């Protein structure tokens, strides 16, 4: 079986040799990830790779002046973990995401996977956007197929994958519906299914729940954790909602409004987590207290 | 279906109003019955040129179809060129208002002087006059494509061809359709005017003939036939096609 993903990208977890029936077994067949299928793989157990970013810098020229978005960023992301990037609006979260994904090159810095240098664009990633960004004239199934086709997934594998990932987000019975027939939350689920269906190494999520009402967002957060547990993907999640970050993440990168990495907080509360959990609330309040204290003192003194 | 009775009522009101006018002045406003009789005669027995009115309608229809298709096709090609090249966009944005300004009659006369009094001249004149109107709609459609969708497609590494096929073209479909309907409504009228200027067949030629004879009833017969055909195309062809093509909207 040919490689099921785009030739320009690499996949670390795919098993390209199997073509089994698509639906019954959630982790076999046509290029599915076979390794990290349980929650154990989410912790750094010594086997998961570590992606280390060091001394990242990005600035933009604005006329003759140069505007530095961030500088000297150092952080690590463990494969299979859930990492959030948090910070006030305009702090460079999206720019950082674009640098990691290779959409824009950094001015300085390097990325290593288990000690070996890799180019930013080498990660095979996919995106969940703030809005679902579905094609209204295609059915839900065809929307997922759009991404599969773009990634060069062989036609015979597409239908199985579409069904499987729509099933994963609980929308398999909506496969022939059009986006406008679905609620906002459902549409965002389709966006998640589409991003996962191409079987990325890293899933970038750029404030995916910020335009949903709180009830829907709450439900989707819980479902996202289930999906993450089932697929074992590395997720990098951008948000400015501290409760959301603490509830979802293993690790939170906090940028201040000067684009400096102010803190990397690890959230050790056991999973499954419940909203309102005391440990989570405590982590959040400590994190935010330190953040506001840092803002008050100003970057020069920190 | 409550649309049928509504249409029936307005139709009856229209015919009644017409009939009242004919009572007032039968020479200037021939009665609906007289005009209806002429329509039946022209369709089934032929006009005095021994040709059925349907033949003339068909000839006009061919010219309208050709010029509508050409205007839309040219507008699409220019629109795509504008979208992919800033220089082309700027040039056409500057010249579009000029292109839209000349009166149809002037365009028709100039083209006929150049190409002669024939079908080609009608098609070229109508195409020239209406391409800019189609282009305005297409250009607007191309500018309103959601950049977020294109960004999404780029993130999944979709090819340029796929992006055009799956995003630009489907998005443009509604603009193409609305442009097609507008064009169709307008090109009919101009094509007939062009025919009036000196073509030997088509609805316009018969209107000219009967007008020169001073026979209003015959002129009206062709007008009614003509309106009927346009409405049939609108409701029996364009509407159902549009409903099918945009099923996702009714969703």
Contacts between the chains, C-beta under 8 A, distances in Angstrom:
chain1	res1	chain2	res2	distance
A	6	B	157	5.4
A	8	B	157	7.1
A	9	B	157	7.8
A	103	B	155	8.0
A	126	B	155	7.0
A	126	B	156	6.7
A	127	B	152	7.3
A	127	B	155	4.4
A	127	B	156	7.8
A	129	B	148	6.9
A	129	B	151	7.8
A	129	B	152	6.4
A	131	B	148	6.3
A	133	B	146	7.8
A	133	B	148	5.1
A	133	B	149	5.8
A	133	B	151	7.6
A	133	B	152	4.2
A	135	B	149	6.6
A	135	B	166	6.3
A	135	B	167	6.7
A	135	B	170	7.0
A	136	B	248	5.9
A	136	B	249	7.9
A	137	B	170	4.3
A	137	B	171	7.8
A	137	B	173	7.6
A	137	B	248	5.0
A	138	B	166	7.4
A	138	B	170	7.8
A	138	B	248	7.7
A	146	B	153	7.7
A	146	B	156	7.4
A	146	B	158	7.2
A	146	B	162	7.8
A	146	B	166	5.9
A	147	B	156	4.5
A	149	B	158	7.8
A	149	B	162	6.9
A	150	B	153	6.8
A	150	B	156	4.3
A	150	B	157	5.7
A	150	B	158	3.7
A	150	B	159	7.3
A	150	B	162	6.0
A	151	B	156	6.3
A	151	B	157	6.5
A	177	B	251	7.2
A	178	B	247	7.9
A	178	B	248	4.2
A	178	B	251	4.0
A	179	B	248	7.9
A	180	B	248	6.7
A	180	B	249	7.2
A	180	B	251	4.7
A	181	B	251	4.4
A	198	B	156	6.7
